Amino acid sequence: MKLLHLDAGLIEEQSISRALTARIVERLQATTPEVEIVYRDLVKHPPNHLSGEILAGAGLREGARNAHQREEAEITDMLLEEFLAAEVIVVGAPMYNFAIPSQLKAWLDRILQAGRTFRYTENGSVGLAGGRKVIAVSARGGIYSQGPAVDSDFQERYLRAVFGFIGIDDITVIRAEGVAMGDEMKQRALNTAHEAIAETITSAELA
Ligand SMILES: Cc1cc2nc3c(=O)[nH]c(=O)nc-3n(C[C@H](O)[C@H](O)[C@H](O)COP(=O)(O)O)c2cc1C
C-alpha cells in the first residue's frame, strides 16, 4: 500500500496537526507493515502559487514553454504522479483564518488538473481520482462542528468538496477543535482526536 503523508502546520515543534498526522502514519505502519510512505512537507517545500505564466505554460507543448514554465510543469507532474500513486493520503490541515493553509491550497492547485484528476462532461464534472482514501487532520482553535461558527468552516467543508470533486468520497476527518480555548479544552480535543485515530485505523479497514 502506498501512502502520501502531507503536512502544512506552520510551526513544526508546536503543530497539533503534524503531531496527529505522525500518530496516524505510525499507527498505519504498525497495522500495515508493507506500507510505503512518501512524505511531503508543504511548509518547508511549498509549491509556488499558480501565476499567469505557470498557467499559460501548462497549456503549451513542452517545446513552446520558457525555462520557468518547463520547471513548473515538471513540478506539477511530479506532484500529480506522487498523488496518483498513493492509495491513502494523510493530510494535516490546520485551520488558518477559517480555511486551509495557503501552502496546502497551492498543492491542491497542482492536483486539480482537467484530464488527470477530473473532467467536464455535458452532464457536469466527473472525478477521475476515485478509489483512494483521504484521512484529513483538522486542527482548529475554536469550535466549528456545532454552535454559531458552523458556517465559518471553510476548512473541513472545503476539503470534502475538493476531494469529492476529483472523485474521492472516502474521507475521514480526525478533528482536534477548541485547542485555543484553554488547557482543559485543548487536552480534551487531543484525547478525542487520539481516540478517533485508534478507532479509525484498524488493520481490518485498510487490509
Ligand atoms: C495564522 C493563524 C490563523 C488561525 N486562524 C484560526 C481560525 O480562523 N479559526 C480557529 O479556530 N483557529 C485559528 N487558528 C488556530 C489554529 O487553528 C490552531 O492553532 C491549530 O492548532 C493550528 O494547527 P497547527 O497546530 O497544526 O498549526 C489560527 C492560527 C494561526 C497561526
PDBQT file of the ligand as one rigid body, heavy atoms in Angstrom, charges set to zero:
ROOT
HETATM    1  C1  LIG A 301      -2.346  32.294  11.227  1.00  0.00    +0.000 C 
HETATM    2  C2  LIG A 301      -3.329  31.560  12.080  1.00  0.00    +0.000 A 
HETATM    3  C3  LIG A 301      -4.674  31.680  11.819  1.00  0.00    +0.000 A 
HETATM    4  C4  LIG A 301      -5.599  30.986  12.602  1.00  0.00    +0.000 A 
HETATM    5  N1  LIG A 301      -6.922  31.098  12.300  1.00  0.00    +0.000 NA
HETATM    6  C5  LIG A 301      -7.831  30.415  13.025  1.00  0.00    +0.000 A 
HETATM    7  C6  LIG A 301      -9.218  30.484  12.721  1.00  0.00    +0.000 A 
HETATM    8  O1  LIG A 301      -9.651  31.148  11.788  1.00  0.00    +0.000 OA
HETATM    9  N2  LIG A 301     -10.077  29.780  13.485  1.00  0.00    +0.000 N 
HETATM   10  C7  LIG A 301      -9.658  29.000  14.519  1.00  0.00    +0.000 A 
HETATM   11  O2  LIG A 301     -10.477  28.373  15.183  1.00  0.00    +0.000 OA
HETATM   12  N3  LIG A 301      -8.350  28.886  14.822  1.00  0.00    +0.000 NA
HETATM   13  C8  LIG A 301      -7.431  29.565  14.103  1.00  0.00    +0.000 A 
HETATM   14  N4  LIG A 301      -6.092  29.460  14.399  1.00  0.00    +0.000 N 
HETATM   15  C9  LIG A 301      -5.684  28.498  15.438  1.00  0.00    +0.000 C 
HETATM   16  C10 LIG A 301      -5.248  27.189  14.786  1.00  0.00    +0.000 C 
HETATM   17  O3  LIG A 301      -6.288  26.615  14.031  1.00  0.00    +0.000 OA
HETATM   18  C11 LIG A 301      -4.761  26.184  15.823  1.00  0.00    +0.000 C 
HETATM   19  O4  LIG A 301      -3.651  26.742  16.483  1.00  0.00    +0.000 OA
HETATM   20  C12 LIG A 301      -4.365  24.836  15.238  1.00  0.00    +0.000 C 
HETATM   21  O5  LIG A 301      -3.736  24.076  16.233  1.00  0.00    +0.000 OA
HETATM   22  C13 LIG A 301      -3.458  25.014  14.036  1.00  0.00    +0.000 C 
HETATM   23  O6  LIG A 301      -2.900  23.781  13.607  1.00  0.00    +0.000 OA
HETATM   24  P1  LIG A 301      -1.334  23.520  13.827  1.00  0.00    +0.000 P 
HETATM   25  O7  LIG A 301      -1.169  23.455  15.344  1.00  0.00    +0.000 OA
HETATM   26  O8  LIG A 301      -1.062  22.239  13.166  1.00  0.00    +0.000 OA
HETATM   27  O9  LIG A 301      -0.608  24.683  13.228  1.00  0.00    +0.000 OA
HETATM   28  C14 LIG A 301      -5.161  30.158  13.655  1.00  0.00    +0.000 A 
HETATM   29  C15 LIG A 301      -3.784  30.036  13.904  1.00  0.00    +0.000 A 
HETATM   30  C16 LIG A 301      -2.883  30.723  13.137  1.00  0.00    +0.000 A 
HETATM   31  C17 LIG A 301      -1.414  30.565  13.402  1.00  0.00    +0.000 C 
ENDROOT
TORSDOF 0
